[in-house]
């Protein structure tokens, strides 16, 4: 999941997440799991995870869905630019394998930032 920070709406963070998912798929380095599958698992297990943080819940859902890695991120706006961070987490251990960041002067350039992050994450 991607969280929205100061100056960023949930919709903007979701748009960026979707762009990054598409770019990660294009790298060929990752096999993507449909979010709807994770949402279904979450609906079935909602009560069991009520005490977990978002990241821990997502890691556990990824494990249940058969994922080996999960991507988390944060989008915020400072002054005249968006700051985006993304990290790849190993689902089995919770270990952060890679953490990268990018900047975007405006929403119009989100795709370019997503492409840069995807390339950095896939190395």
LINNOR-V322172 format. One record per pair of residues at least 6 apart in sequence whose ideal C-beta (glycine too) atoms are under 6 Angstrom apart, sorted by the first residue. I is the first residue (numbers start at 1). J is the second residue. Records with the same first field share a line. If there is no record, write none. Layout:
# LINNOR-V322172
I=J + J
This chain:
# LINNOR-V322172
1=58
2=13 + 17 + 73
3=74
4=10 + 13 + 75
5=74 + 76
6=76
7=77
8=75 + 76 + 77
13=75
16=75 + 110
19=110 + 111 + 114
20=114 + 117
23=114 + 115 + 118
24=30 + 118
25=32
27=118 + 122
29=122
33=65 + 67
37=65
38=61 + 65
41=61 + 64
42=61
49=57
58=70
59=70 + 91 + 94
62=70 + 91
63=91
67=91
68=91
69=88
70=89 + 91
71=86 + 88
72=87
73=86
74=85
75=84
76=83
81=103 + 105
82=104
83=103
84=102 + 113
85=101
86=100 + 117
87=96 + 99
88=97 + 98 + 121
89=96
90=97
98=121
100=117 + 120 + 121
102=113 + 116 + 117
104=110 + 113
